[in-house]
Amino acid sequence: GTLLTTWLVPVLTRTSYVPFFALAALLVPLGAAVALGVGGTIRRLA
């Protein structure tokens, strides 16, 4: 991920920072969806 980001940021910000911030905004819901999908259901322990 780090190598891809190191290459991707200069490519995206060549003309404007808008694509970079749009990608950053999409990562939050994507990360939450992955966490909920991988984590499964939450159950009470006691």
ABEGO torsion letter per residue (X at the ends): XAAAAAAAAAAAAAABAAAAAAAAAAAAAAAAAAAAAAAEBBBBAX
